[in-house]
Amino acid sequence: MTEISRRCCAIVVAAGNSTRMEARIPKIWIPLGGVPVIARTLLAFQRAQRVEEIVVVCRRDDLGPVARLAREHSLTKVAKIVRGGETRQQSVARGIAAASPWASYFAVHDGARPLVRPQQIDEVIRDAYQYGASALAAPVKDTVKRADRRGMVLETPPRRELWAVQTPQVFERFLYLHAMELAQGDYTDDCQLIENTGGTVHLCAGDSENLKLTTKEDILFAEAVLKKRREASI
């Protein structure tokens, strides 16, 4: 299959309950620099050259607001907005079911990762075209310990081998569908789904700025990153 015949649909999963954020509104609607988190996420995929279609998976209450946001921001690649499932894996499955049949690759992304850059999206998709599956990831900076339930250290894995996996995570269509058929249990990470069914995943080097907004402290970090980017563009 040539790169010209490869076509990628992004599945943006934004159906979580935001319980750890402790905010008055769902975290995808928290403004960053005056723009909602989900808008910044979708704009990055709108601008990515290798993304041809976007399917948004969200809570039922957000279906209408996301549709309005897509119109307001001219998000022409947003083709479907569907309701999420009970778990992340179920939400991803619903997004894939809504994707166009021509999509030969899926780029699965957390809606609450608004700082991903369009060029990073294009790079990880390019790597997935080569390896079948690729995910953005950042090298771990700290020394990591593996411990038992009592907190006793079992081992210290070599730091050079450790990566913090992010999204997008991009998969060839039939590789992912086959993994879904074989899956036993529920996975919070799509790479793990592929790994546990015998597949291998390549890691595409990203950076620590592409964090998932989980707590209030993450919002402060995201604002600082946006400020740095604005200043760098002046």
Secondary structure in CASP SS format (residue, H / E / C, confidence):
PFRMAT SS
TARGET T0000
AUTHOR 0000-0000-0000
METHOD secondary structure of the structure
MODEL  1
M C 1.00
T C 1.00
E H 1.00
I H 1.00
S H 1.00
R C 1.00
R C 1.00
C E 1.00
C E 1.00
A E 1.00
I E 1.00
V E 1.00
V E 1.00
A E 1.00
A C 1.00
G C 1.00
N C 1.00
S C 1.00
T H 1.00
R H 1.00
M H 1.00
E C 1.00
A C 1.00
R C 1.00
I C 1.00
P C 1.00
K H 1.00
I H 1.00
W H 1.00
I C 1.00
P E 1.00
L E 1.00
G C 1.00
G C 1.00
V E 1.00
P E 1.00
V H 1.00
I H 1.00
A H 1.00
R H 1.00
T H 1.00
L H 1.00
L H 1.00
A H 1.00
F H 1.00
Q H 1.00
R H 1.00
A C 1.00
Q C 1.00
R C 1.00
V E 1.00
E E 1.00
E E 1.00
I E 1.00
V E 1.00
V E 1.00
V E 1.00
C E 1.00
R C 1.00
R H 1.00
D H 1.00
D H 1.00
L H 1.00
G H 1.00
P H 1.00
V H 1.00
A H 1.00
R H 1.00
L H 1.00
A H 1.00
R H 1.00
E H 1.00
H C 1.00
S C 1.00
L C 1.00
T C 1.00
K C 1.00
V E 1.00
A E 1.00
K E 1.00
I E 1.00
V E 1.00
R E 1.00
G C 1.00
G C 1.00
E C 1.00
T C 1.00
R H 1.00
Q H 1.00
Q H 1.00
S H 1.00
V H 1.00
A H 1.00
R H 1.00
G H 1.00
I H 1.00
A H 1.00
A H 1.00
A C 1.00
S C 1.00
P C 1.00
W C 1.00
A C 1.00
S C 1.00
Y E 1.00
F E 1.00
A E 1.00
V E 1.00
H E 1.00
D E 1.00
G C 1.00
A C 1.00
R C 1.00
P C 1.00
L C 1.00
V C 1.00
R C 1.00
P H 1.00
Q H 1.00
Q H 1.00
I H 1.00
D H 1.00
E H 1.00
V H 1.00
I H 1.00
R H 1.00
D H 1.00
A H 1.00
Y H 1.00
Q H 1.00
Y H 1.00
G C 1.00
A E 1.00
S E 1.00
A E 1.00
L E 1.00
A E 1.00
A E 1.00
P E 1.00
V C 1.00
K C 1.00
D C 1.00
T C 1.00
V C 1.00
K C 1.00
R E 1.00
A E 1.00
D C 1.00
R C 1.00
R C 1.00
G C 1.00
M C 1.00
V E 1.00
L E 1.00
E E 1.00
T C 1.00
P C 1.00
P C 1.00
R H 1.00
R H 1.00
E H 1.00
L C 1.00
W E 1.00
A E 1.00
V E 1.00
Q E 1.00
T E 1.00
P E 1.00
Q E 1.00
V E 1.00
F E 1.00
E E 1.00
R H 1.00
F H 1.00
L H 1.00
Y H 1.00
L H 1.00
H H 1.00
A H 1.00
M H 1.00
E H 1.00
L H 1.00
A C 1.00
Q C 1.00
G C 1.00
D C 1.00
Y C 1.00
T C 1.00
D C 1.00
D H 1.00
C H 1.00
Q H 1.00
L H 1.00
I H 1.00
E H 1.00
N C 1.00
T C 1.00
G C 1.00
G C 1.00
T C 1.00
V C 1.00
H E 1.00
L E 1.00
C E 1.00
A E 1.00
G C 1.00
D C 1.00
S C 1.00
E C 1.00
N C 1.00
L C 1.00
K C 1.00
L C 1.00
T C 1.00
T C 1.00
K H 1.00
E H 1.00
D H 1.00
I H 1.00
L H 1.00
F H 1.00
A H 1.00
E H 1.00
A H 1.00
V H 1.00
L H 1.00
K H 1.00
K H 1.00
R H 1.00
R H 1.00
E H 1.00
A H 1.00
S H 1.00
I C 1.00
END
